[in-house]
Amino acid sequence: MDLVEEEASLAAVVVEEAAETVEVVEVAEAEEAVAVVVVAAEVTVESHKFKGIYIAHSTKEDVLCTLNFAPGKTVYGEKKISVDVPGTIGEKKEYRQWNPFRSKLGAAVIGGIRNIFMEPGSKVLYLGAASGTTVSHVSDIVGPNGLVYAVEFAHRPGRDLINVAKTRPNIVPIIEDARHPLKYRMLVGMVDTIFADVAQPDQARIVGINAKYFLKTGGHCVISIKASCIDSTASAEAVFAAEVQKLREEKFKPLEQLTLEPYERDHAVVTGEYRP
């Protein structure tokens, strides 16, 4: 064998070994992909202490979720979790992951709030609905026998809110200023709970005037307070205390205050009972 033939033979061996290596890597990657699918399939869902909210357990993480009121649809790119219904053949339930970094209410639930005063069948007035991210989860919670009156003043997120409501008949989108509840008085019935995330200096007054028209005696409010939107010169703690006092003046009995770190900085959620 001359030098040229020897080099050609060695090259063939190298190519063959490289091909075997690639094949082994591809097999390993395929096996790993199968393992990922199996792990993803091993998801169990259990009820949270709040009715209508769930926790999905997997080998990787535990996540907060709600039962999707509009199966197959997502609102803000959230993950969907499909789980077999025990005792059935092929029947599944679809849940949506609730991202606490995108939702003040979700952050409050994970943070350990004692009560959100929303459950299946509840009627909720949501002030500051934005594009419908949290509204969609409230829609999941209250279910087919509940209602969410979602008020948003800005027209651009209002269009998104209307699109969300198209597949969720328990959402009533209202594109109006929450400072003027008389403008939508004919659209809203009496509600069990007011949720507010309007980020305005007069937020407590806005909640109070809406409560006057729509909140049942003994009903509740859940208010998200962004300290810098109320008073950027005062400390967050001072702003929260002042807002709690304003709620008292609006005939609410404060029940709980919870800060939202690490999900939101200088935010708190306050709950209260109306005319106890």
Beta strands, then each sheet from edge to edge (+ up, - down):
strand 1: 44-47
strand 2: 53-57
strand 3: 62-67
strand 4: 80-84
strand 5: 92-97
strand 6: 123-127
strand 7: 147-152
strand 8: 171-175
strand 9: 191-196
strand 10: 215-226
strand 11: 252-259
strand 12: 267-274
sheet 1: 1+ 2- 3+ 5- 4+
sheet 2: 8+ 7+ 6+ 9+ 10+ 12- 11+
end
